[in-house]
Amino acid sequence: MNRRNFFKGGSLALLGSSLLSPADVLADVASSNLGKGKTARNIIFLVSDGMSTGTLNMANLMMMRKEGRMSKWLSLYQQDKVKRALMDTASASSLVTDSAAASSSWGGGMRVMNGALNVNADGSFNKPIWQKFKALGKAAGCVTTVPVTHATPAGFCVNSVKRDDQPGIALQYLENGFDVLMGGGLEFFNPDKRKDKQDVFSLFSKKGYKVVKSRQQMMDIPSSSLAPVLGVFHENGLPFSLDLENDEELKKEVPTLAEMTRAAINRLDKNKKGFVLQVEAGKVDWAAHSNDAGALIYDQIAFDNAIRVAMDFAEKSKDTLIIITTDHGNANPGLFYGSKATDNFDRIQKFKHTNDWILNGIDNSYSPSQLIERVEYAQGYAISKDEALLLLKSYQKLDDNGLYNPRHLPFRELAQMQVAYNSVGWGSMDHSADYVELCMFGPGSELLRPFVKNTDIHNLMLKAAGVAVKTV
């Protein structure tokens, strides 16, 4: 599922300038409202990567039925605590963005080609917003459930012609001196995994960073510590939240997104001039790419727990702008009608593991009965022998090509079978051009219009923090 080479061509000028310009959206708002609101000392930007509206909906339904409470995100709507908008997510090269271009629209304030990080078609750079805030004396950080060098955090922090240059992005983080970096991606810091054999962990340590590689090490950082923090807890992305919750050994080693968010805020808030923090639920996107309902819903709930941490801080601090959104839709999942739709959906409450766990634990020695038993253990229902045989055909020939499904495992086939068991359907296995949910709380939220372009948010953050846009 290579998402960077589709929709080539087209009118770049038309896509890059579609709808309203940032000046059109913000000019009259800035003159009439900017002086009326309190300046944001801090900004926490929360991104559920690849979250279609159906994902938000199903996570809320799950929480209501399983725990008797709304998601934090939708409770903010219900309580009328936030300004709400729809956001157009196009990139400079396509109506359907990838995460690099999407994050760059926020980070650099300009639409760039899919696959690029704050680099324009002519090769010029747009200065990333976390660098702008660092230059003004604020602390800056990113936490994520995918490699910390991945596209969404990188779009706020660095310039790179290719989002795939994650080894180089790790070194750019070091050069720019960001204060907190947490997520996965051991292979981009570990000398045994890097092609250049550089010990990037050692380079961070020599620069004064507290380097942590487990949940307990993160928890053990003294509350008084002023050292910048690099936390890398897993190779590639972190485990899906559902798998993490049901594996006692993993739980000891890998923090949740909410735990990383709390640790990051605790460290960043020590800066007298305030801080900026991006929080990304990156594996929501990965779950959507594989049409994995259990992975998707539980990682969205994990993101909701991080929203709760951020909102608790913001409501106490009174000077923190909270931004909650996604960079694009993905796969457009939803709960669909049928006589057993409610009962089928409720079955997901008792899932122990994701489709990712099921399929990656199988090899070509598996029998149909073994596969049926594995699925029933993980998710509480028994597929048929014919369904098991169909899935096992994929294991006769596996390879390591592909971005989100390198072994070409039968995620699509399993998801199609599961409609009969969980009533969750899917529109595709890739990004969509949906206008997406966006809301804001705190000083600066009064600048938000009901419909915006993704690039508008760059200047909005600067203005909310009291920064004259032309000076940075």
N, C-alpha and C positions, 0 to 999 in steps of 0.2 A: 504493500500500500504506500508507494512513494507519492507524497502529496505535493512535491515541489515542481513537478514537470507537467502539470495539467493546465488546461486553459491558456496555452501559449498564444501570443499575438494579441490582436485586438487593439483598440485605440487607447494607448496609455494616457494620453492627455485627457481624454474624456473621463476615464476611470479615476485618475488622480485628482480631478477637480470636480467630481460629481457632487450634486446636492449643494449644501451651503458651505461657504468658506469659513475658517476659524474666525476671521475678522467679522463676517456677517453675524455669526452666532453670538460673539462675545462683546462686540463693541458697545452696543447700547446697554448691555447688562453691566459691563464694567463701569460705565459712567454713572449709572443710576443706583447700583447696589453695592459696589465694591467697598465704598466707605462706610456702609451701614453695618456690615458684618464684622465679627472679630477675626483678626488674622490667625491663620492656622500655624501654630508652632511646629506641629507634627503632621505627617501624612501617612496613613496606612492604606495601601492599595491592594485589595484582595481580588484575586482572579481565579475563577473556576474554569480552567482551560478547556475549551471545547464543549461548553455547557449549552446544549439546546434547551429551550423552554420546557420541553417534556422531561428533561433530567431534573430540573428544579421542582417541577410538579410532582414527579414520582417520589423524590426524596421527602417532600413534605407529606405526601400521602402515607409513606412508610412510617414516618415519625408520628403522625397522628394516630395511626392504627396500632403501632407497636408500643409507643410510649405515651400516647394521649396528649401530645403537645405539638404545636406547630414548629416548623423550622424557624430558626432565629431570623433568617432572611425574610421569610414571608410574614413573620410577626412584626417586623419593622414596617412593612406595608400596612398590615392590619391596624397597627397603632399610630399610623400616620407620622412616624418619626423621621422619615427620610424624604428627600427630593428624588423623584423617580423619572427615568427617561428611557427611550429606545435609542440605540446607537447603531449607525451604519458602519460596517466593519471592512469594507473593501480595501484592497491594496492598490499600489500603482500599476500592477500588471494584471489584476483579475478582480472581478466582483467577488470571488471566493478567495479569502486570504489564507495564508499559513500563519503560524504563530510568530515567526520571526518578523514578518512585515507588520502583523497586528501589534506586537509589542513595541516595534519601532515607531508606530504611529503615536503611541503614548509617550515613548521614551524620547524620540527625536522631534516630534511634532510635525513630521512629514510622512506622506505615504511613499513607501519604497517597494521595490520588486519583491515578490515572494522569494524567500531564501536568503535575503540580505538583512543585515542588522545595522540600521542607521547609516546605510550607504546608498546614495542616489544613483540613478542610471548613468550619470556622467562621471561617477567615481568620487564625487565630493561627499564629505561626511556631515552628518547632523549631530551636534553635541548631545549626548544622552543626558537625560534630566537628573539622574542620580549624581552624575559628575557635576552638573550645575549646582546642585544643593551642597555637595561636598565642598565646592569652591567657596560657598557662602558660610561654611563653618558647621553645617549640620552633619550628624552621623547618618550613614546610609547602609541599608542591608537588604538582603533577599533570602527568603526561605521557600522551599519547594519540595514536592514529593517526587520530582524527577531529578536528573543531574542538575546541580546548581549552575552548570555551564550551559544549560539548555536554552532554547530560544526565548522563552518569556522573561526569565530574569535577565538574560543577556541584553535584551532589547532596552532595558532601563539603564544599562551600565556601560556598554562598550560599542565599538564600531567593528564590523567584520563583514567582508564581502560574502563569506559563506557561513551560514549558521552551523554547518557541520564541523567547523574548526574549533571543536570544544577543547582540545589541548591548548590551543592558542588563547582561547577565551579565559582559561584558568590563569594563564600568565598575565593577561590584561587586568584581571581582578587584582592580582598582586600589585601590579604597577599603580593602579588607581587607589589602592588602600581602602577598599570598602570595609566597613566596620563589623558586619555580621554576614556570613555566607553559610547557609545550611541546606543540605539536601543529599542527593545521591551523586554518583559519578566518580567512584574511587579510581576508575581506570584513567581518569584525566589528571590525577594527582600522584598516583603510585608509579615509581620508576619502573617497576616490573611490567607495567601495562602500557606505558607511554613509548612510542616509537623512538623518541629522542633520549629515553632513559633518564630524563631529569627527575630528581626527587622534589616535586613541587611542594609536598608537605613540608620538607625541610626548609625550602625557601620561605614559606609562610612563617614557619617557626622562627627563623632567623630575623624576620622583620617584626617580630614581637607578637605574633598571633598565638592565641591559645587554640591548639589543634585538637579536636575531639573526634573520636570515631565510633562512639557508642552512646546510647541514651543515658547510661549512668554517668559517663564522663561529662556529658552536657549538663546533667542535673548537679554534678559536683562542682561546677564552676562557682567560685565564691561570689556572693552577691555584691561584694565590694570591688570585684575585679573591673578594671578599666581597659583591659587588653582586648583588642579586636578578636573575633572568634571565627574560625573555620571549622565547620562541622560536616563531615562527609561520612555517611552511615551505611552505605550499601553500594555495590557495583550497579551501574545503570540506574534505573529508577528505584525508589523504595518499594517494598512489597505493597500490594493493594491492601487497603484498610481491613477488608473482610478477612483476608488471609492472615494479616498481622494479628488481629484480635483473637484468632483461634490457634495461634502458635506461641506457646509460652516462651520458647527460646528466642524467637524473633522479637517478642515484646520486650525482652530484657535489653536487646541490642539496638532496636530502631525506635526513635521517638515518633509520636503522632504529629500531624501538622499543627494541632492546637498547642502541643507541648513546645514545639520549635517556635511557634509564634510568641508564646509567653516568654520563653527564654530570650528571644530576640528583643522584644519590647523592654524587658528588664535591663538588658545591656545597653540598648540604644538610648533609653530615657535618661541616662546619666550625662548626656551631652547638654551643656547649658544652653546651646542655641537650638535645641530640638533635633528631630530625626525624621527620616523618611524610610519606609519599609514596604517592600513588596512581598506579598504572601500568595503563593500559587499552589492550587490543587492540580498539578500537572497530570496526574494519572486519571483524572476524570476524562481527559482527552484520549488517553491510551485505551481506556475501557470502552469508550465510544467507537474508536477505530476497530476494536475487536468484537463489537456488539455483545458485550459481556454485562448483562443486566445487574448481577450481584456486585461486580466490581464497580460499576458505574454508580449505583445508588448509594453504596456504603462509602465510597470516596467522596461523593457529594455531601453526605452527612458529616464526614470528617471535616470537610471544608466549612460546613455550617458551625461546627464546634470551634473552628478558628475564628469565624466571624464573632462568635460569642465572646471569645477572649479579647478581640480587638475592640468590640463595643463596650465591654466592661471597663476597659482602660479609658476609652474616649469619653464615656459618660462621667468618669471621675475627673479626668484631666481638664475638660471643658475647652481645650485648645487644640484638639486633634480632628483633622478631616479624615473621615472614613469613606473610601470609595469601594464599592462592591460591584463586580461585573464579570463578564467573560470576554474573551478575545474573538470568538466566533462560535457558531453552532457546529455540531458534529453528529452525523448519523440520524438526527431527528427522531429519537426514540419516543415511544408513548405506550400507555396502557390502553389496549383496544377492546372493544365490545365483544362479549360472548357470554353464554349462560353461566360460565364458571369464572368470569373475569376477576371478581372480587376474591374468591377462594384461591385462585391461581396466584394472584398478586400477593396475597397474604403468605403464600408458601415461601416467598423470598425472606420473610422475617426469620426463618429458621435455617437459612443457608449457613453452612460452615466455611465454604470455600468458593472461589471464583471459577469461571471457565478457564482462566489462565492456569490456575492450580491443577485443574482436571487434566487439561490437554498437555501441559508441559511435563506431567508425571507419567505419561504413556510412552511406550516404545513399540517397535514392531513385533515384540514377543507377546504382547497382550492378546488374550482371548476375548471374544465378545462378552462372556460372563464376567471376566475381570473388569472390563470397562463399565458394564452395567452396575456392578457393585461399587465402583469408584464414584460414578455419578450419584448413585443413591446415597452413599456416605456423605458426599459433599453438599448435596442440595435436596435430598429427601424424596426423590421420585425415581422410578425405574424406567429408563428408555427401553425400547424394544430391541430384540436381537438384530432385526434388519437395520435399525438406526445405528446400533453399535458397529455392525459390519461396514456401513457406509463411512462412519468416522475413521475406522481402522484402515481403510483404503489409503488415506492420506499419509500413513506412516510407512508405506512401502517405498516412498521416495521423498526424502526431506533434504533441504539445502539451507544455507545460511544467508540467502539474499533477502532483501526487504528491510524496510525501516521499522515498522511497528510489529511485524509478524515475521521475523527473519527465518523461521523454520517452515513457514507456510503451513501452519497448523490449521485444522478445519474449524476455525472460529465461526465463519459464516454458516456452515452446515449445522453446527451445534446450536447456534442462535435460532436458526429457522425451525429446528426441531423443538426448541424450548417454548415457542409460542403456544404450543398445546399445553404446556405445563405452567407457564407464568404469565401468559397473555401480553407479554411485552413485544411489540413489533418495532421494526427499524426501517428507516428510509434509505440508508446507504451505509457505507463503511468509511465515509470521509467527510470533510468539512462542508458546511453549507453557507449560503450568503444571507442567512437570516439577520434581520435587525434584532439586537440582543438586549437583554435586561441590564440596566445600569441604575444604581442609586447611590446617594451620598448623604452623609450625616456630619454635622459639625460646621465650623467656620469655613466658608467658601462654598458650601452646598447651595447657597442662594444664587450662585452663578450658573447653575445648571438649567438648561432649557429642556423642554420635553422631548426634543429630537435633535441629536447631535451626530457629527462625524467623529470617528475615533481620534483623529488628530486634534480636535478641539480640547481634549482633556489635558494635553500637554500645557497649553497656556492657562487653562483653568487652574491647574495645580500651582503654577508659578504665581498667578494673581491671588489665589487663596492664601498663599504664604507671604503676600505683601511684596513680591518681587516684581519690579518693573520689567516687563517681558523684553524690551529692547536692550536691556543692560546685560543679559546673560547669553 
